[in-house]
Structures are given as C-alpha cells and as structure tokens.
Amino acid sequence: MTLTARPPLTHTLNALEHGAPLLRADAVALLSAGGTDLARLMALASARRRPSPFITYSRKVFIPLTNLCRDVCGYCTFARSASDPKAHTMTPDEVLAVARAGQAVGCKEALFSLGERPEERHPAMRETLRHLGYASTTHYLAAMCDLVFRETGLLPHANCGVLNRNELELLAPHNASMGLMLESASPRLLEKGQAHWACPGKAPDLRTQTIRTAAEVGVAFTTGLLIGIGETLDERVDTLYALRDLAADTGNVQEIIVQNFRAKADTRFRNGPPRPAAQGEPPQESDPTGAMARAGTIEPSALEMARTIAVARLILGPDANIQAPPNLTPEAYAFYLLAGINDWGGVSPITRDHINPEAAWPALDDLRSVTADAGFVLRERLAIYPAYQTPRFLRPAIATRVQELVGPDGLAKENAPC
C-alpha cells in the first residue's frame, strides 16, 4: 500500500505571514502539522510575540491550604478524600511558616491552591471550619490571604475553583490576582468516564462566568487550558478561541497557561485519558489496560506542546501573556521559547508543585541559562502583570505594596524589599 503524505499547509502559513487571521479550520490543521510546517509555524508564532528582550517568571511559595475538594477529576493527585491519611487542611501557623520561609528567600508571591468548596462534599471539612471559626472555606482562605499579606508582604494569588460574586468580593481586597483554569471549553468532558466526570465545578460555563464576574468586581485572573486530558483537536481549538473571546470581553485575563497533562499513578487516568472517539465509534472510557501508555501516547509530547503553544499565540495575539510550566517537560522546556511563550509562570525556590508533586521546579540559575541560550533575559515579575497594576484591579494596600516592589517597567526591582 502506498501512503500519501499530507499536503503541507503552505497556503495557510503564507497567508498568516502576510497578516491574515487564523481561521478555526486552519488552526485544527496546524495542530497536527509536522516537518517543515511545524518549523514555519513555530517561527511565525515566535515572531508574532510582542517584541521584548524579557521572559518573565514569578518567584513564589506554594501554599496548599486544603487538599479536600468537591470535584474528583480523573487526572488529579492533589485532591484527597477525607479518610485518606494524606488529607490535610493547613492551620494558620502552618500557612504563616511557609510564607515566612518564602519571604526569607526573596519570594514575592504566595500561591494559595486548594480544593473547590470541600465542605459541600466532606462533613470533616465542615467540622474543621467550625473548629477554626469560619463559615466557609472561602472565608478561611480570605483570612489566610490577609494574614500572609500583613505578616510577610507576600502578594497572595488564590486559585480555589468557581466563585460567586459575594465570594469574589470577599477575596478581592486580599489578592493581587487570582487564578482559575478553564482547562477545556468542551462539556463532553463532563460525561461518564471523561476527565471531568463527577466534577460540578468543571462545567465550562461556570468557569467562564467566574472570570466574567471577577472582571466586574475588579480582579485580574490567570486562566488557561490543560491539554491531553481526552479532548479532540477541535475541542482544543475551541478552548483557545473561547479564551480569546473571554479576554476580549472582560479585560481582566492577565495570563493564559498552556499546560500538559501528566499521568499520576494514584488517579483514574494513570494509564492515560480516554481516546477521543472517531466518527461513528462509541465513546471510550479511560485506558485501564495501559494500551495507550504502551503506545507512547499517554502524555502530550514536547512537540505537541510546541504546536499548541504556537497555535495559541496565533489565536490569542501578540499582547497575550502565554505561559507554559517548565517543570512539566524538564528535558525540553527551552523548546517553548521558540513557539511563542513569554512567561514561565510561578517558580518556587523552596516549595514543590503540589499539583504535580513528581515534577521538580528548575533551579532559577538553570532557568536563567536556558532563557539566555534562546536570546532572552529572565526577569522577575509579580503575581500581577505590569499592564494590570491599576486601580481597577488593585485595592489600596495591595497597590502600595506593588509599588514598593516594582520598577518603572512594572517588573520586580532587583533587591526589592521583602
């Protein structure tokens, strides 16, 4: 049998080089581009990035306030059941100890990561909150953000799932910015066996509504997509366009993360997510036999990440801040600089990535060297990007602290007071 090679996407790439917008159908095709198509795609995306000599990162501590959660995502190793010996809700003393350790080594961001509304699922969390003296996890989070800010000057950035207006108004005075990954715009992933099955907080409309409400309240948000969790390429492209439209509509999306799925041994997706069904084929659930793992398709490759980053840059435009976590592809993260990112995200010198505990952060000297090898200068930023350091997004106390820490360009000053 003679195999016919896929025709190169010459016409699409030529049009893009002359300033044409990227059409949805062409974006899907580019996600499967290979060979010279991929090289041209990456070069085009890199050139489309806003001109700057800098690639930024935020020096942070990771504070996992509680690992109880109402959701049970198929790929998540962070969330625990209340009966699990690893289940834990941090006390104020524990929170402050981590924050002070970060302050001592020059961190400026306190990333609070926690399960979504765990008291809805776990009676034990309701009892913990009663003992601590708080009406809800959100109230406790707000108090801990305030405590860390007052005692250490670290800028809180809370990532705690979907929120309503009252919750956002409670958290806003104590956060420099907040985060909520869209992950995917596909409601199909809520179906049985899929990544977001039995996860009420992962409904795409609830996630986008949280960010829209946050714009009205005045909170800058980081969001993004998680690739390789069983989505189709069409769904991946739809997510990128949804993020573009959300950013345009709200004006509060400060950063978009392109993050790759990493398999965890203690999760439902330990052998990979369901393979998207072909047309006319019944849907599959997860891969209990490990066939996908043996075929080498369990996690997105560095090339797949590079393609997705490049297409994201072309869809989102030159002014979008696009991040890819360096610790999730430790052998190849330099590659992402060639595909159009302009930020490495939060990197901690002392705390691990509790969402991906197997993936150590790169040493800052190594990150600086890799960035320099690609022709850029590594610069530290704060939890809120320069363009968002305005009265719309910063309450007075946080704004004053931000001004203490930044130079004229809005990035962190060298030897800023900690």
Buried (B, 14 or more C-beta within 10 A) or exposed (E): EEEEEEEBBEEBBEBBEEEEEBEEEBBBBBBEBEEEBBEBBBBBBBEBBEEEEBBBBBBBBBBBBBBBBBBBBBBBBBBBBBEEEEBBBBEBEBBBEBBBBBBEEBBBBBBBBBBBBBBBBBEBBBEBBEEBEBEBBBBBBBBBBBBBBEBBBBBBBBBBBBBEEEBBBBBBBBBBBBBBBBBBBBBBBBBEBBBBBEBBBBBBEBBBBBBBBBBEBBBBBBBBBBBBBBBBBBBBBBBBBBBBEBBEEBEBBBBBBBBBBBBBEEBBBBBBBBBBEEEEEEBBBBBEEEEBBEEEBBBBBBBBBBBBBBBBBBBBBEEBBBBBBBBBBEEEBBBBBBBBBBBBBBBBBBBBBBBBEEBEBBEBEEBBEBBEEEEBEBBBBBBBBBEBBEEEBBBEEBBEBBEEBBEEEBBBEEEBEB
